[in-house]
Amino acid sequence: MASSGSKDGQLQIKVVLLGAASVGKTCLVSRYVHDRFTSNYQNTIGAAFVSKKIEALGKRVTLNIWDTAGSERYQSMTKMYYRGARAAILCYDLTERTSFDKIRYWVGELQENEQHCRIYLCGTKKDLIDNDTRTRAVPQNEAGIIAQDLRTEHFETSSLTGENVEAVFQRIGEDYVRNMHSYPENQPKQEDDTQQAFHIGKSEEKGTTSSCALGSCFKR
């Protein structure tokens, strides 16, 4: 399972998409990676994987994107994709209130299972609101409050028109590059505390190392 780190001088970032079924996660990924929109996708079973290479702040970055199933029957399976993720896009349908109400659930899941994962809030199907403002079910300021609590970004996107889709993923790449040295996979390797260096002679010196607990890269 593709994870975050560095390979051949290129940064690898594991990104997971989470959200209720039919909020448009697969459409979002398809628009970003393949620059196309299809309205008749079947619900994802388990997870689908795709990757895309980008440049962020002068660094070569590969986004390893996992599009997870939103159906409740697959939620226990979805947890396996949290490990090693450095970014999670929490998607909700701007025209469907219940999908937004589930956001707090996904936040709790991530904070419990992967403390080094930064969260991004993403409202989908903005084109429907642009066509008829009465279809909006989630006020922009309400979503903004959650984003502020999480100290993260909130995007309103349209996979139909492509509005803000690339901006979400580009921001993920740039944030990772800015903070790359805070992540455990980019920390200098240290000797195991149990290893000892022995010298032949009158005295025997033991190598010592120190360790510190790594907290989350981003405050919440």
Order of alpha helices (4+ residues) and beta strands (2+ residues): beta-beta-alpha-beta-beta-alpha-beta-alpha-alpha-beta-alpha-alpha-beta-alpha
